[in-house]
Every structure is written in structure tokens, then in C-alpha cells.
Amino acid sequence: MSEISLTVLIIIEGQAPASVDLKRVDKNLTVSCNCSSEDKVCNHIISTLFGEEAKIVGCDGTLTKTIADMLAGSDVEHAFWKLRDLTMKSAKLKAELAQARTNLGEAIIDFKPW
């Protein structure tokens, strides 16, 4: 049986620091956070799994690689990549929406033929 455990301290602006515990036994990855959020998957867990180095205290390339290695081939990996993909698409759509609002505002103030 292969087992690895890791505790990561995460600081997200505007929130209290939190500890995220990762434990991998064979293909099973368990992740938990000690924050007060009632969400099953809080922002601390997401930041940890996404490897957001700026939010991980004392982070270096070794720590984020360890997190990525724990995730790879685990029972959580597929769901993680789906969330990451949708998060990236969401960010792109938000930027496009902001641009569309700007374009609408400009069109309302000063008519532009399209």
C-alpha cells in the first residue's frame, strides 16, 4: 500500500489562513480543510489543488509538484480537470462579457455602425 500525506497552509486575501490536508492511499485522494466554510470544497482546497503558489505559504516548485503528483492518477483527478477546464472557460466568458458591456456602452454613447 502506497501512502503519502501533506498539510498545506493557504492564505486567501480577506479570509483567515487555513490548513489543507491531503492524503493519498493507492488511488484514493482525500482532501480536507480546517476553515469554517460549510462548502464541501472550499476556496482553500481549490487553491491547493490548482497549485496557486501565491496563496500557499512557503510554496516552491517542489510543493506544487508533490500536490500535482498526489492528484495524478487519483480518484479525484477526472473531477479536478473538469472543474479546472470549466473555471478557465468561465474566466474567458467573463472577459468577453466585460468587453461586450464596454462595446454596448460605447455604442449607446456614440453610435458605431457594425
Order of alpha helices (4+ residues) and beta strands (2+ residues): beta-beta-beta-alpha-alpha-alpha
